[in-house]
Amino acid sequence: MSVEVIAIGGYEEVGKNMTAVKIGEDVIIFDMGIHLDRINIHEDTDIDRMHSLDLIERGIIPDDTLMKDVDGKVKGIIFSHGHLDHIGAVAKLAHRYDAPLIGTPYTTALVEKQIKGERKFKVNNPIRPLNPGSKMKLSKNITLEFVQSTHSIPQAVFPVLHTPEGIIVYALDFKFDNHQKVSPPPDYKRLRELGRKGVLTLIVETTNAKNTEEVKTYSERIARNILEDVMHGPLYEKKGMIVTTFASHIERVQAIADIAKKSHREIYFLGRSMERFCGIAQKQGILKLPKNASIYGSPKAVNKALMRADEDREKYLLVTTGHQGEPDALLPRIASNRTPFNIKEGDNVIISAPIIPNPTNAANRHIMESKLRSKGARIYSNAHVSGHAGREDHREFLRMLKPQHIIPAHGDLSMLAAYGELAEEEGYRIGYNVHILRNSQAQVFENERAHGGN
Ligand SMILES: [Zn+2]
């Protein structure tokens, strides 16, 4: 029985992740993501009415047309976590496969939301939630296991395939964080056990691989401390106050709510994506908001909330989308006077997010910050820690799993190569047991000896 890993999307870019693994006659798909910055889509925009082939042509969703030449039956579509670069294309692609959609309960609830918003295709695939730490049989030969992981969204897991040829671990995306409040620490014990059993292939993210600093990524506990420090002054000033962060980063949202809980301010979480990610998290008991917090999603409700806040600015804390300066998101609209809330001299704006590095974001963020500053706002930038493994976390991970083969993913070729170099420090060799693939290339493993792709 041969094992083949097919790179579909996310191997030449950060975005639109999708990988297929063929084990004998069975095919398993990991993730169906969109490329967020290809058309300047942000968390509040959707692509509901567009056709898949249009989106493929524009490089917005993975080009899975090559799957028609793969000789095998798809047994499951597995989502590692709920970020849009991992689930955002589900409504455009999943209906082509007669297979269930599998993820943790939080992830599958987000997948369901994606499907509900779809206007072009009917997606009737069954949805099967699976808890972290649990297993599910996908076929006679393949069992799926979700190993607890941590990232910047709740219920991120390492999906693991147990196959007759060995174990395949899919590690997009992760950090090793032992101190989150919303998520338990990664299951290191199980990862070491898998390493002892025999991992054939590790497919692994490379977001921070080009950062050659020998660091472990700091815990969210540090981000909480940074926010505590940064928010303390503004919370008690008689000025307007806005914090912007990732709507999906529930750990961070919880920290913001906890810090502001004891203040006299009403906390307003604003915007459609805040409503989506936080609303589901609240419903599932993952996010616990205090009494003085509310979520407003619809444009009408957001406008009303902003009107109240504009009149009595020192009584509210606004938590908004738009940290990248995306022109249609809320904070950039506030900055451009396109909402009922007007920035005044001395208002405080805290940005709890990095600039996700691409020229569009850098330009958008610069424009937004300039506008805010010109109105007299005081800006606190980069109150943030990364959600992705650092170099020393990756090293640790390789020592735990001891995979025979590695496929770096979730990056452009320079990131994949940088990960390859790190793996070489751990005794691997690029081209021998570290395989750098482009989108649409495949790597076959037979009798535990690899030969080249097509
Ligand atoms: Zn992610």
Residues whose N, C-alpha, C, O or C-beta is under 5 A from the ligand:
A	BS01	ZN	H83 D173
